[in-house]
Amino acid sequence: DQQVKQNSPSLSVQEGRISILNCDYTNSMFDYFLWYKKYPAEGPTFLISISSIKDKNEDGRFTVFLNKSAKHLSLHIVPSQPGDSAVYFCAAIASTGNQFYFGTGTSLTVIP
Amino acid sequence: DAGVIQSPRHEVTEMGQEVTLRCKPISGHNSLFWYRQTMMRGLELLIYFNNNVPIDDSGMPEDRFSAKMPNASFSTLKIQPSEPRDSAVYFCASSLTVEETQYFGPGTRLLVL
C-alpha cells in the first residue's frame, strides 16, 4: 500500500526553466513532509521540508507547496541547473503513531 | 561529524550465504532506520529503532531478515539465507528523534548471485 506516491518516474527540464516535482499522499494524519535529493551511489540528503500548518516553504531556488485538501505537495526549482539532476524523493511523517513513508522517487534531468 | 557510516559499501555474495550490513549512526541521534531501495518500490522502510529498541519491523520482508542495535552507536541488518531478489541498495539513516530529519548513510549495494 503506497501511501506516498510520485507518479512521474522521470522529468526532463531545460536549464534555467522551472522544474516541478509532484507528490500525492493518502493518509490525512501526515503532518510533516520532506523532500530528499539523491545522487547516484550516494545516500539521500535532506533538501527542504514543510509542516502541515503551512502551505508554502521557500529556501533559495527551492519552494515546496502543500495543498492539504488535495493531499498533494510539489517541489519547485527555479531556475533549474544541471547540478540539480538527481532523484528526488518526497517523504511524509505522521508524528502521532510515528509513521513515515517515502515515495518511489522522480529522476530529474536538467539539460544544459 | 562523519555522518552516518555504513559498511561494506558493496557486497557480492552467492545465494544461500549470510549477509551482514553494518551502520554507525550520527553521535547523539536516538533513532536509526534501515531502508531498502529498489527500482520498483523506491525507498522502503524495513525497521527502525528508538533508543536502541526496535519500534516497528513491519517492513521487514521475511524472517530471513533480522536487525539488531546492541548499543547507541552500532546496528546490523542480517539476511540469512540471502536470495537473488534481495539484491538492492540498503540505506541506514539516523535522526535526533523519530519525527526529525533523517540523515542517510551512503548505502550498501548488495548483489546476490
Backbone of each chain as ProteinMPNN parsed JSONL, in Angstrom:
{"seq_chain_A": "DQQVKQNSPSLSVQEGRISILNCDYTNSMFDYFLWYKKYPAEGPTFLISISSIKDKNEDGRFTVFLNKSAKHLSLHIVPSQPGDSAVYFCAAIASTGNQFYFGTGTSLTVIP", "coords_chain_A": {"N_chain_A": [[0.846, -1.183, 0.0], [0.922, 1.938, -1.125], [1.428, 4.778, 0.404], [2.482, 7.197, -0.096], [2.93, 8.793, -3.067], [4.715, 9.179, -6.064], [4.055, 9.962, -9.073], [5.352, 10.459, -11.433], [7.986, 8.996, -12.854], [10.19, 10.099, -14.074], [11.654, 13.209, -15.22], [12.374, 15.772, -17.478], [14.039, 18.823, -17.949], [14.772, 22.016, -19.291], [17.768, 23.829, -18.762], [17.614, 26.631, -16.595], [14.884, 26.861, -16.714], [11.748, 26.193, -15.0], [11.481, 23.529, -12.696], [9.123, 21.167, -11.744], [8.173, 19.024, -9.326], [6.058, 16.463, -8.323], [3.97, 15.144, -5.69], [1.828, 12.897, -4.107], [-0.331, 12.011, -1.421], [-2.014, 9.723, 0.808], [-2.779, 9.498, 3.434], [-4.395, 11.254, 5.868], [-3.348, 11.843, 8.293], [-0.74, 12.537, 8.12], [1.622, 14.982, 8.972], [3.894, 16.317, 8.467], [6.225, 17.024, 5.976], [8.768, 16.103, 3.696], [11.425, 16.725, 1.38], [13.846, 14.869, -0.308], [17.026, 14.604, -1.846], [18.824, 12.712, -4.176], [21.884, 11.639, -5.324], [23.529, 9.485, -7.725], [24.963, 6.545, -6.328], [25.132, 7.61, -3.81], [23.791, 8.336, -0.526], [20.412, 9.498, 0.162], [19.92, 13.007, 0.612], [18.764, 15.522, 2.792], [16.558, 18.061, 1.677], [14.435, 20.071, 1.719], [11.686, 21.008, 3.811], [8.248, 20.902, 5.006], [5.753, 21.901, 7.234], [2.482, 20.784, 8.172], [0.973, 22.924, 8.945], [1.55, 24.967, 7.36], [1.433, 26.319, 3.993], [3.341, 26.799, 2.217], [6.834, 26.766, 1.733], [9.969, 28.221, 1.453], [13.256, 28.087, 0.161], [15.842, 29.53, -1.008], [16.416, 28.596, -4.287], [14.532, 26.668, -4.141], [11.223, 25.706, -3.553], [8.583, 24.514, -1.649], [5.28, 23.474, -1.945], [2.214, 22.963, -0.312], [-0.845, 21.37, -0.493], [-3.313, 20.689, 1.392], [-5.985, 19.897, 1.262], [-6.148, 18.63, -1.161], [-4.338, 16.704, -0.707], [-1.696, 16.871, -1.634], [1.604, 17.642, -2.585], [4.211, 19.739, -3.851], [7.373, 20.286, -5.359], [9.211, 23.014, -6.33], [11.707, 24.108, -8.48], [13.571, 26.763, -9.224], [15.792, 28.979, -10.823], [16.25, 26.03, -12.791], [19.167, 24.004, -12.624], [21.973, 22.295, -14.122], [23.288, 20.799, -12.129], [21.241, 20.101, -10.505], [20.252, 17.77, -11.364], [19.136, 14.715, -10.425], [17.748, 12.142, -8.299], [14.665, 12.688, -6.803], [13.064, 12.362, -3.772], [9.985, 12.354, -2.112], [8.77, 12.555, 1.224], [6.701, 11.594, 3.95], [5.455, 12.256, 7.196], [3.716, 11.071, 10.014], [3.336, 12.323, 12.992], [1.966, 11.505, 15.242], [1.752, 8.26, 16.133], [4.008, 7.729, 14.803], [4.539, 7.283, 12.025], [6.017, 7.011, 8.876], [6.714, 7.549, 5.472], [8.248, 7.016, 2.298], [8.159, 8.267, -1.051], [8.384, 6.816, -4.382], [10.223, 8.121, -5.876], [11.424, 10.607, -8.211], [13.183, 11.0, -11.116], [15.112, 13.612, -12.015], [16.257, 15.37, -14.794], [18.272, 17.907, -15.814], [18.732, 19.736, -18.591], [21.519, 21.053, -20.166]], "CA_chain_A": [[0.0, 0.0, 0.0], [1.803, 3.083, -1.287], [0.748, 5.92, 0.985], [3.07, 8.39, -0.695], [3.113, 8.432, -4.471], [5.282, 10.094, -7.031], [3.573, 9.286, -10.27], [6.244, 10.674, -12.568], [9.3, 8.428, -12.535], [11.271, 10.914, -14.615], [11.293, 14.547, -15.69], [13.475, 16.491, -18.125], [13.777, 20.261, -17.988], [15.872, 22.811, -19.83], [18.449, 24.684, -17.795], [17.044, 27.959, -16.467], [13.434, 26.801, -16.614], [11.249, 25.694, -13.725], [11.21, 22.096, -12.515], [8.046, 20.932, -10.78], [8.064, 17.615, -8.961], [4.802, 16.289, -7.608], [3.868, 14.06, -4.719], [0.488, 12.754, -3.548], [-0.389, 11.115, -0.277], [-3.374, 9.268, 1.09], [-3.054, 9.485, 4.869], [-4.64, 12.611, 6.364], [-2.628, 12.031, 9.556], [0.598, 13.072, 7.863], [1.66, 16.386, 9.356], [5.209, 16.886, 8.159], [6.62, 16.499, 4.676], [10.153, 16.427, 3.378], [11.987, 16.334, 0.087], [15.231, 14.439, -0.291], [17.68, 14.572, -3.155], [19.764, 11.603, -4.171], [22.772, 11.448, -6.463], [23.937, 8.083, -7.858], [25.985, 5.993, -5.427], [25.14, 8.316, -2.535], [22.53, 8.287, 0.187], [19.587, 10.688, 0.028], [20.209, 14.132, 1.511], [17.607, 16.363, 3.063], [16.545, 19.253, 0.843], [13.517, 21.074, 2.245], [10.538, 20.396, 4.471], [7.113, 21.774, 5.281], [4.8, 21.427, 8.225], [1.116, 20.84, 7.671], [0.331, 24.189, 9.31], [1.917, 25.928, 6.326], [1.147, 25.869, 2.635], [4.49, 27.116, 1.368], [8.115, 26.997, 2.379], [10.918, 28.589, 0.404], [14.666, 28.107, 0.541], [16.62, 29.796, -2.218], [15.751, 28.234, -5.54], [13.607, 25.566, -3.872], [9.985, 26.043, -2.854], [7.643, 23.397, -1.524], [3.885, 23.876, -1.773], [1.372, 21.912, 0.248], [-2.294, 21.516, -0.627], [-3.817, 19.621, 2.279], [-7.298, 19.4, 0.824], [-5.9, 17.716, -2.279], [-3.303, 15.756, -0.282], [-0.722, 16.999, -2.708], [2.662, 18.624, -2.423], [5.074, 19.859, -5.019], [8.669, 20.955, -5.192], [9.547, 23.854, -7.473], [13.106, 24.517, -8.54], [13.675, 27.867, -10.185], [15.873, 28.301, -12.113], [16.874, 24.704, -12.74], [20.567, 23.963, -13.013], [22.398, 20.91, -14.407], [23.629, 20.141, -10.875], [20.018, 19.638, -9.845], [19.917, 16.448, -11.901], [19.204, 13.746, -9.327], [16.442, 11.557, -7.976], [14.039, 13.414, -5.698], [12.075, 11.582, -3.021], [9.204, 13.032, -1.083], [8.517, 11.727, 2.398], [5.641, 12.121, 4.807], [5.524, 11.777, 8.572], [2.597, 11.29, 10.934], [4.031, 12.335, 14.28], [1.222, 10.607, 16.126], [1.825, 6.94, 15.525], [5.359, 7.53, 14.272], [4.509, 6.675, 10.706], [6.619, 7.808, 7.806], [6.809, 6.85, 4.21], [8.88, 7.677, 1.167], [7.67, 7.975, -2.389], [9.281, 5.988, -5.194], [11.241, 8.956, -6.466], [11.355, 11.152, -9.574], [14.521, 11.302, -11.628], [15.12, 14.891, -12.729], [17.408, 15.668, -15.651], [18.278, 19.289, -16.282], [19.514, 19.724, -19.833], [22.234, 22.338, -20.322]], "C_chain_A": [[0.893, 1.249, 0.0], [1.085, 4.321, -0.779], [1.294, 7.241, 0.484], [3.451, 8.028, -2.125], [3.755, 9.565, -5.26], [5.033, 9.454, -8.389], [4.438, 9.496, -11.495], [7.612, 10.1, -12.228], [10.452, 9.276, -13.054], [10.725, 12.232, -15.151], [12.539, 15.168, -16.303], [13.101, 17.947, -18.297], [15.001, 20.967, -18.557], [16.461, 23.681, -18.717], [17.827, 26.079, -17.792], [15.531, 27.978, -16.326], [13.037, 26.257, -15.242], [11.083, 24.179, -13.771], [10.115, 21.973, -11.455], [7.916, 19.44, -10.553], [6.86, 17.464, -8.037], [4.791, 15.061, -6.713], [2.445, 14.053, -4.16], [0.524, 11.784, -2.374], [-1.839, 10.788, 0.058], [-3.762, 9.399, 2.554], [-3.214, 10.913, 5.405], [-3.938, 12.879, 7.694], [-1.208, 12.557, 9.346], [0.622, 14.554, 8.19], [3.011, 17.036, 9.094], [5.701, 16.218, 6.898], [8.036, 16.966, 4.348], [10.452, 16.036, 1.938], [13.46, 15.995, 0.292], [15.74, 14.374, -1.72], [18.736, 13.487, -3.111], [20.556, 11.565, -5.475], [23.139, 9.96, -6.545], [25.052, 7.725, -6.89], [26.116, 6.785, -4.129], [23.802, 8.119, -1.845], [21.73, 9.557, -0.047], [20.019, 11.765, 1.011], [18.974, 15.019, 1.613], [17.696, 17.65, 2.247], [15.695, 20.352, 1.476], [12.332, 20.37, 2.865], [9.415, 21.41, 4.635], [6.221, 21.113, 6.314], [3.391, 21.59, 7.671], [0.389, 22.128, 8.056], [0.664, 25.288, 8.3], [1.468, 25.417, 4.971], [2.301, 26.165, 1.681], [5.725, 27.266, 2.235], [9.169, 27.183, 1.295], [12.333, 28.607, 0.962], [15.488, 28.275, -0.731], [15.838, 29.451, -3.47], [14.649, 27.185, -5.338], [12.404, 26.05, -3.065], [9.116, 24.805, -2.811], [6.264, 23.98, -1.229], [3.096, 22.686, -1.249], [-0.097, 22.277, 0.097], [-2.939, 20.377, 0.153], [-5.146, 19.058, 1.795], [-7.147, 18.401, -0.317], [-4.912, 16.619, -1.917], [-2.19, 15.707, -1.343], [0.356, 17.994, -2.296], [3.544, 18.62, -3.659], [6.344, 20.604, -4.634], [8.958, 21.717, -6.474], [11.014, 24.252, -7.384], [13.214, 25.572, -9.643], [14.898, 28.734, -9.868], [16.578, 26.948, -11.961], [18.303, 24.789, -13.259], [20.973, 22.514, -13.276], [22.753, 20.131, -13.142], [22.427, 19.669, -10.086], [19.609, 18.251, -10.337], [20.182, 15.386, -10.836], [17.837, 13.079, -9.22], [15.91, 12.268, -6.741], [12.957, 12.537, -5.073], [11.275, 12.521, -2.123], [8.929, 12.033, 0.029], [7.471, 12.401, 3.261], [5.705, 11.457, 6.161], [4.21, 12.068, 9.278], [3.184, 11.192, 12.333], [3.276, 11.539, 15.34], [1.203, 9.241, 15.457], [3.156, 6.677, 14.872], [5.358, 6.802, 12.932], [5.231, 7.583, 9.724], [6.879, 6.937, 6.606], [7.536, 7.714, 3.197], [8.117, 7.343, -0.112], [8.713, 7.188, -3.162], [10.333, 6.808, -5.925], [10.926, 9.417, -7.876], [12.762, 11.531, -9.988], [14.45, 12.56, -12.478], [16.411, 15.015, -13.532], [17.271, 17.103, -16.123], [19.261, 19.373, -17.441], [20.197, 21.074, -20.02], [21.852, 23.04, -21.624]], "O_chain_A": [[1.534, 1.568, 1.002], [0.217, 4.858, -1.468], [0.651, 8.282, 0.62], [4.198, 7.079, -2.362], [3.387, 10.733, -5.136], [5.726, 8.518, -8.788], [4.282, 8.792, -12.493], [8.325, 10.661, -11.396], [11.568, 9.188, -12.542], [9.547, 12.367, -15.483], [13.625, 15.103, -15.727], [11.996, 18.273, -18.732], [16.134, 20.549, -18.319], [15.746, 24.194, -17.856], [17.546, 26.643, -18.849], [14.953, 28.969, -15.88], [13.894, 25.907, -14.43], [10.605, 23.622, -14.76], [10.184, 22.604, -10.401], [7.592, 18.684, -11.47], [6.674, 18.238, -7.098], [5.501, 14.083, -6.947], [1.922, 15.101, -3.781], [1.325, 10.85, -2.352], [-2.763, 11.487, -0.356], [-4.949, 9.411, 2.882], [-2.259, 11.69, 5.39], [-3.93, 14.013, 8.173], [-0.553, 12.975, 10.301], [-0.247, 15.305, 7.747], [3.233, 18.188, 9.467], [5.613, 14.999, 6.754], [8.435, 18.081, 4.685], [9.822, 15.147, 1.365], [14.206, 16.714, 0.956], [14.99, 14.126, -2.664], [19.46, 13.355, -2.124], [19.996, 11.474, -6.567], [23.068, 9.253, -5.541], [25.971, 8.512, -6.664], [27.113, 6.643, -3.42], [22.804, 7.781, -2.482], [22.297, 10.586, -0.414], [20.441, 11.457, 2.126], [18.248, 15.228, 0.641], [18.763, 18.256, 2.136], [16.192, 21.447, 1.738], [12.007, 19.246, 2.481], [9.602, 22.609, 4.433], [5.974, 19.908, 6.263], [3.144, 22.432, 6.808], [-0.699, 22.396, 7.546], [0.132, 26.395, 8.373], [1.161, 24.236, 4.81], [2.249, 25.831, 0.498], [5.669, 27.823, 3.332], [9.25, 26.404, 0.345], [12.578, 29.074, 2.074], [15.79, 27.309, -1.433], [14.735, 29.953, -3.686], [13.92, 26.862, -6.276], [12.55, 26.711, -2.037], [8.934, 24.128, -3.822], [6.108, 24.858, -0.38], [3.288, 21.552, -1.688], [-0.531, 23.353, 0.506], [-3.091, 19.262, -0.346], [-5.393, 17.858, 1.914], [-7.917, 17.447, -0.427], [-4.667, 15.711, -2.711], [-1.819, 14.65, -1.853], [0.064, 19.049, -1.733], [3.614, 17.641, -4.402], [6.368, 21.426, -3.718], [8.951, 21.147, -7.565], [11.491, 24.681, -6.333], [12.98, 25.301, -10.821], [15.031, 29.188, -8.732], [17.416, 26.778, -11.075], [18.608, 25.532, -14.193], [20.377, 21.597, -12.71], [22.539, 18.92, -13.088], [22.565, 18.927, -9.113], [18.707, 17.634, -9.771], [21.319, 15.193, -10.406], [16.903, 13.409, -9.951], [16.624, 12.429, -5.751], [12.062, 12.04, -5.756], [11.845, 13.384, -1.454], [8.864, 10.825, -0.2], [7.37, 13.627, 3.296], [5.973, 10.261, 6.274], [3.656, 13.161, 9.162], [3.494, 10.098, 12.805], [3.89, 10.962, 16.237], [0.697, 9.092, 14.345], [3.431, 5.56, 14.432], [6.086, 5.829, 12.738], [5.058, 8.802, 9.756], [7.215, 5.758, 6.716], [7.463, 8.943, 3.218], [7.513, 6.277, -0.234], [9.802, 6.924, -2.653], [11.244, 6.244, -6.531], [10.256, 8.722, -8.639], [13.445, 12.288, -9.299], [13.811, 12.577, -13.53], [17.507, 14.794, -13.016], [16.279, 17.47, -16.753], [20.455, 19.116, -17.289], [19.539, 22.114, -20.031], [22.356, 24.125, -21.912]]}, "seq_chain_B": "DAGVIQSPRHEVTEMGQEVTLRCKPISGHNSLFWYRQTMMRGLELLIYFNNNVPIDDSGMPEDRFSAKMPNASFSTLKIQPSEPRDSAVYFCASSLTVEETQYFGPGTRLLVL", "coords_chain_B": {"N_chain_B": [[31.436, 16.118, 12.125], [31.291, 12.709, 11.092], [29.075, 11.816, 9.806], [26.516, 9.422, 8.926], [27.698, 6.175, 8.936], [28.239, 3.452, 6.853], [28.879, 0.012, 6.282], [29.633, -3.02, 4.484], [30.478, -1.024, 1.543], [29.91, -2.164, -0.841], [28.677, -5.37, -1.668], [28.995, -8.583, -2.785], [27.574, -11.674, -3.123], [26.8, -15.176, -2.874], [23.778, -16.92, -3.506], [22.082, -18.1, -0.664], [24.025, -17.609, 1.169], [25.012, -15.952, 4.221], [24.444, -12.539, 4.924], [25.73, -9.612, 6.304], [25.037, -6.374, 7.13], [26.297, -3.221, 8.158], [25.984, -0.428, 10.398], [26.747, 2.798, 11.565], [25.386, 5.218, 13.444], [24.883, 8.834, 13.48], [26.515, 10.477, 16.089], [24.77, 10.949, 19.091], [22.293, 10.903, 17.973], [19.084, 9.501, 18.365], [17.432, 7.831, 17.016], [17.266, 5.251, 14.612], [17.252, 3.999, 11.319], [16.529, 1.505, 8.903], [16.573, 1.12, 5.44], [15.467, -0.101, 2.242], [16.287, 0.196, -1.105], [14.76, -0.093, -4.179], [14.213, -0.308, -7.73], [11.558, -0.636, -8.378], [10.024, -0.111, -6.089], [11.045, 2.056, -4.827], [12.178, 3.792, -1.933], [11.999, 1.754, 0.786], [10.942, 1.414, 4.065], [12.415, -0.679, 6.348], [12.886, -1.349, 9.076], [12.873, 0.351, 12.24], [14.651, 1.84, 14.977], [14.358, 3.174, 18.244], [16.118, 4.781, 20.663], [17.708, 2.47, 20.829], [15.89, 0.441, 20.816], [13.87, -1.781, 18.998], [11.189, -0.499, 17.17], [9.313, -0.614, 15.096], [8.972, -3.151, 12.958], [7.6, -3.893, 10.796], [8.09, -3.599, 8.139], [10.017, -5.395, 7.431], [10.835, -7.824, 5.16], [10.799, -10.676, 5.303], [11.257, -13.575, 7.437], [13.863, -14.101, 7.058], [15.244, -11.831, 7.295], [16.835, -9.863, 9.734], [17.406, -7.519, 12.369], [19.57, -5.722, 14.527], [20.371, -3.678, 17.352], [22.703, -3.255, 19.332], [23.887, -1.267, 20.831], [24.039, 2.346, 21.227], [25.58, 3.224, 19.142], [25.808, 1.494, 17.045], [24.512, -0.702, 14.59], [23.129, -3.613, 13.047], [22.088, -5.228, 10.047], [20.867, -8.216, 9.041], [20.815, -10.809, 6.661], [19.697, -13.957, 6.156], [18.99, -17.083, 4.932], [20.517, -15.492, 2.087], [18.933, -14.297, -0.942], [18.599, -14.018, -4.529], [16.659, -12.029, -5.094], [16.966, -10.27, -3.061], [18.787, -8.466, -3.8], [19.757, -5.166, -3.862], [19.965, -1.685, -2.915], [20.885, -0.891, 0.283], [20.033, 1.296, 2.789], [21.032, 3.071, 5.67], [19.812, 5.256, 8.131], [19.843, 8.053, 10.387], [18.408, 9.971, 13.075], [17.735, 12.775, 15.26], [15.414, 12.581, 16.813], [12.517, 10.507, 16.376], [10.714, 11.943, 14.792], [12.167, 13.833, 13.456], [14.384, 15.269, 10.927], [15.921, 12.923, 8.84], [19.174, 11.61, 8.429], [21.093, 10.225, 5.963], [23.15, 7.353, 5.368], [25.767, 6.323, 3.04], [24.918, 4.034, 1.847], [24.69, 0.489, 1.149], [25.494, -1.488, -1.474], [24.06, -4.331, -2.505], [24.523, -7.413, -4.035], [23.189, -10.386, -4.876], [23.99, -13.422, -6.085]], "CA_chain_B": [[30.898, 14.772, 12.312], [31.494, 11.91, 9.893], [27.811, 11.405, 9.232], [26.167, 8.015, 9.109], [28.69, 5.322, 8.29], [27.765, 2.106, 6.533], [29.861, -0.9, 5.69], [30.527, -2.562, 3.424], [29.813, -0.204, 0.527], [29.454, -3.113, -1.851], [28.747, -6.767, -1.244], [28.548, -9.568, -3.767], [27.557, -12.955, -2.448], [26.033, -16.21, -3.561], [22.515, -17.301, -2.892], [22.188, -19.003, 0.466], [25.008, -17.119, 2.135], [24.578, -14.928, 5.177], [24.958, -11.202, 4.652], [25.575, -8.686, 7.433], [25.276, -4.967, 6.824], [26.591, -2.525, 9.399], [25.674, 1.006, 10.39], [27.09, 3.617, 12.727], [24.611, 6.456, 13.296], [25.496, 10.071, 13.947], [26.565, 10.512, 17.546], [23.726, 11.769, 19.705], [20.991, 10.587, 17.376], [18.414, 8.46, 19.135], [16.624, 6.984, 16.142], [18.012, 4.657, 13.5], [16.328, 3.415, 10.35], [17.063, 0.72, 7.789], [15.751, 1.186, 4.248], [15.911, -0.8, 1.046], [15.877, 0.914, -2.303], [14.672, -0.839, -5.431], [13.638, 0.495, -8.809], [10.108, -0.761, -8.423], [9.328, 0.337, -4.887], [11.68, 3.215, -4.224], [12.734, 3.581, -0.602], [11.097, 1.048, 1.693], [11.409, 1.317, 5.437], [12.428, -2.065, 6.812], [12.772, -1.368, 10.527], [13.559, 1.447, 12.887], [14.928, 1.746, 16.399], [14.388, 4.392, 19.027], [16.891, 4.467, 21.878], [18.216, 1.102, 20.674], [14.796, -0.524, 20.902], [13.108, -1.863, 17.744], [9.846, 0.041, 17.354], [8.418, -1.067, 14.037], [9.688, -4.001, 11.99], [6.594, -4.401, 9.871], [8.602, -3.545, 6.779], [10.976, -6.472, 7.181], [10.09, -8.643, 4.198], [10.635, -12.084, 5.685], [12.029, -13.98, 8.619], [15.279, -14.183, 6.709], [15.822, -10.539, 7.655], [16.814, -9.515, 11.154], [18.207, -6.331, 12.672], [19.875, -5.534, 15.945], [21.071, -2.448, 17.732], [23.195, -3.583, 20.669], [24.189, -0.026, 21.566], [23.616, 3.566, 20.528], [26.489, 3.594, 18.065], [26.016, 0.4, 16.103], [23.371, -1.535, 14.249], [23.356, -4.548, 11.948], [20.972, -5.823, 9.321], [21.361, -9.503, 8.604], [19.956, -11.586, 5.765], [20.17, -15.331, 6.225], [19.929, -17.053, 3.816], [20.248, -14.46, 1.087], [18.37, -14.734, -2.207], [18.848, -13.007, -5.579], [15.709, -10.921, -5.028], [17.386, -9.328, -2.019], [19.724, -7.522, -4.405], [19.213, -3.811, -3.741], [20.816, -0.815, -2.106], [20.348, -0.796, 1.643], [20.454, 2.527, 3.441], [20.811, 3.32, 7.083], [19.639, 6.677, 8.416], [19.623, 8.337, 11.805], [17.849, 11.28, 13.37], [17.733, 13.089, 16.678], [14.218, 11.889, 17.303], [11.817, 9.813, 15.289], [9.993, 12.854, 13.914], [13.028, 14.846, 12.855], [15.026, 14.98, 9.651], [16.819, 11.778, 8.837], [20.425, 11.742, 7.687], [21.341, 8.913, 5.388], [24.475, 6.893, 5.017], [25.992, 6.189, 1.59], [24.274, 2.828, 1.337], [25.417, -0.731, 0.8], [24.932, -2.09, -2.689], [24.119, -5.784, -2.338], [24.204, -8.248, -5.19], [23.132, -11.8, -4.527], [24.023, -14.175, -7.35]], "C_chain_B": [[31.022, 14.0, 11.0], [30.192, 11.544, 9.225], [27.544, 9.957, 9.539], [27.143, 7.172, 8.308], [28.109, 3.939, 8.069], [28.906, 1.277, 5.954], [29.221, -2.265, 5.499], [29.783, -1.654, 2.459], [29.243, -1.081, -0.578], [29.615, -4.526, -1.315], [28.204, -7.624, -2.369], [28.643, -10.927, -3.098], [26.724, -13.94, -3.257], [24.769, -16.533, -2.771], [22.744, -18.302, -1.778], [23.166, -18.548, 1.533], [24.379, -16.094, 3.068], [25.241, -13.605, 4.831], [24.717, -10.331, 5.885], [25.982, -7.288, 7.01], [25.399, -4.204, 8.135], [26.337, -1.032, 9.273], [26.115, 1.643, 11.691], [26.338, 4.938, 12.578], [25.415, 7.664, 13.74], [25.405, 10.112, 15.476], [25.492, 11.455, 18.101], [22.346, 11.553, 19.12], [20.372, 9.389, 18.082], [17.604, 7.495, 18.279], [17.458, 6.503, 14.968], [17.058, 3.864, 12.637], [17.107, 2.598, 9.318], [16.055, 0.781, 6.64], [16.346, 0.296, 3.166], [15.402, -0.017, -0.15], [15.892, -0.023, -3.498], [14.038, 0.059, -6.475], [12.12, 0.506, -8.722], [9.418, -0.067, -7.251], [9.975, 1.536, -4.214], [12.292, 2.87, -2.881], [11.684, 2.929, 0.293], [11.715, 1.025, 3.081], [11.307, -0.132, 5.893], [12.147, -2.144, 8.304], [13.352, -0.079, 11.07], [13.624, 1.236, 14.392], [14.815, 3.132, 17.021], [15.046, 4.057, 20.361], [17.253, 2.978, 21.938], [17.116, 0.039, 20.696], [14.059, -0.577, 19.555], [11.658, -1.448, 17.961], [8.873, -0.547, 16.345], [9.231, -1.873, 13.035], [8.724, -4.554, 10.958], [7.051, -4.373, 8.425], [9.607, -4.629, 6.452], [10.271, -7.521, 6.32], [9.84, -10.079, 4.648], [11.462, -12.373, 6.924], [13.519, -14.103, 8.315], [16.012, -12.896, 7.092], [15.73, -10.335, 9.165], [17.72, -8.308, 11.365], [18.392, -6.223, 14.169], [20.524, -4.178, 16.151], [21.549, -2.639, 19.16], [23.57, -2.368, 21.498], [23.872, 1.169, 20.681], [24.466, 3.9, 19.318], [26.656, 2.504, 17.023], [24.728, -0.385, 15.868], [23.765, -2.456, 13.1], [22.029, -4.969, 11.339], [21.497, -7.107, 8.705], [20.332, -10.184, 7.706], [20.524, -13.005, 5.73], [19.008, -16.293, 6.014], [19.549, -15.997, 2.795], [19.72, -15.091, -0.2], [18.6, -13.65, -3.251], [17.894, -11.812, -5.504], [16.006, -9.943, -3.901], [18.355, -8.286, -2.569], [19.082, -6.129, -4.457], [20.296, -2.955, -3.091], [20.139, -0.651, -0.751], [20.936, 0.44, 2.314], [20.142, 2.467, 4.923], [20.691, 4.833, 7.253], [19.483, 6.865, 9.913], [19.057, 9.741, 11.954], [17.851, 11.494, 14.87], [16.567, 12.41, 17.397], [13.502, 11.313, 16.106], [11.19, 10.792, 14.299], [10.903, 13.794, 13.131], [13.718, 14.359, 11.589], [16.006, 13.828, 9.786], [18.038, 12.063, 7.968], [20.855, 10.353, 7.249], [22.83, 8.621, 5.251], [24.594, 6.712, 3.513], [25.368, 4.941, 0.991], [25.244, 1.682, 1.125], [24.729, -1.333, -0.415], [25.142, -3.592, -2.617], [23.705, -6.473, -3.631], [24.289, -9.701, -4.766], [23.012, -12.596, -5.821], [23.326, -15.52, -7.22]], "O_chain_B": [[30.873, 14.575, 9.922], [30.223, 10.986, 8.128], [28.262, 9.333, 10.321], [27.382, 7.438, 7.13], [27.556, 3.331, 8.985], [29.772, 1.782, 5.239], [28.344, -2.64, 6.277], [28.563, -1.53, 2.556], [28.213, -0.762, -1.171], [30.569, -4.832, -0.6], [27.088, -7.414, -2.844], [29.693, -11.285, -2.564], [26.034, -13.564, -4.204], [24.722, -16.427, -1.545], [23.517, -19.247, -1.935], [23.143, -19.039, 2.662], [23.368, -15.465, 2.754], [26.423, -13.548, 4.495], [23.618, -10.323, 6.44], [27.114, -7.048, 6.59], [24.699, -4.498, 9.103], [26.456, -0.45, 8.195], [25.89, 1.105, 12.776], [26.634, 5.705, 11.662], [26.498, 7.528, 14.308], [24.364, 9.821, 16.064], [25.333, 12.588, 17.647], [21.345, 11.972, 19.701], [21.044, 8.395, 18.358], [17.143, 6.462, 18.765], [18.253, 7.254, 14.403], [16.181, 3.155, 13.13], [18.211, 2.969, 8.92], [14.863, 0.533, 6.822], [17.536, -0.016, 3.164], [14.238, 0.382, -0.202], [16.901, -0.664, -3.792], [13.404, 1.062, -6.147], [11.479, 1.529, -8.963], [8.34, 0.503, -7.415], [9.519, 1.986, -3.163], [12.858, 1.791, -2.704], [10.613, 3.492, 0.524], [12.878, 0.658, 3.245], [10.236, -0.736, 5.83], [11.285, -2.903, 8.746], [14.223, 0.525, 10.445], [12.788, 0.56, 14.991], [15.142, 4.137, 16.388], [14.595, 3.173, 21.09], [17.114, 2.33, 22.976], [17.412, -1.152, 20.601], [13.666, 0.464, 19.027], [10.979, -1.985, 18.835], [7.755, -0.93, 16.69], [10.087, -1.324, 12.341], [9.003, -5.569, 10.319], [6.469, -5.047, 7.575], [10.009, -4.766, 5.297], [9.228, -8.046, 6.709], [8.769, -10.63, 4.393], [12.246, -11.547, 7.391], [14.337, -14.199, 9.23], [17.239, -12.874, 7.199], [14.699, -10.594, 9.787], [18.683, -8.104, 10.625], [17.518, -6.573, 14.962], [21.139, -3.613, 15.247], [20.87, -2.227, 20.101], [23.573, -2.427, 22.727], [23.483, 1.012, 19.524], [24.103, 4.782, 18.539], [27.562, 2.583, 16.193], [23.972, -0.686, 16.791], [24.625, -2.12, 12.285], [21.003, -5.055, 12.013], [22.458, -7.089, 7.936], [19.13, -10.136, 7.969], [21.668, -13.225, 5.333], [18.102, -16.325, 6.847], [18.375, -15.652, 2.662], [20.011, -16.246, -0.512], [18.778, -12.484, -2.9], [18.292, -10.692, -5.823], [15.363, -8.898, -3.8], [18.703, -7.331, -1.875], [18.004, -5.948, -5.024], [21.383, -3.432, -2.764], [18.958, -0.313, -0.668], [22.153, 0.611, 2.398], [19.14, 1.9, 5.358], [21.394, 5.595, 6.589], [19.049, 5.958, 10.623], [19.21, 10.586, 11.073], [17.951, 10.55, 15.653], [16.728, 11.766, 18.434], [13.846, 11.602, 14.96], [11.136, 10.511, 13.101], [10.436, 14.485, 12.226], [13.64, 13.183, 11.234], [16.806, 13.77, 10.72], [17.934, 12.679, 6.907], [20.964, 9.431, 8.058], [23.647, 9.519, 5.047], [23.623, 6.926, 2.786], [25.296, 4.801, -0.23], [26.447, 1.878, 0.946], [23.538, -1.645, -0.385], [26.276, -4.069, -2.663], [22.678, -6.154, -4.23], [25.344, -10.178, -4.347], [22.038, -12.451, -6.559], [23.263, -16.279, -8.188]]}, "name": "protein", "num_of_chains": 2, "seq": "DQQVKQNSPSLSVQEGRISILNCDYTNSMFDYFLWYKKYPAEGPTFLISISSIKDKNEDGRFTVFLNKSAKHLSLHIVPSQPGDSAVYFCAAIASTGNQFYFGTGTSLTVIPDAGVIQSPRHEVTEMGQEVTLRCKPISGHNSLFWYRQTMMRGLELLIYFNNNVPIDDSGMPEDRFSAKMPNASFSTLKIQPSEPRDSAVYFCASSLTVEETQYFGPGTRLLVL"}
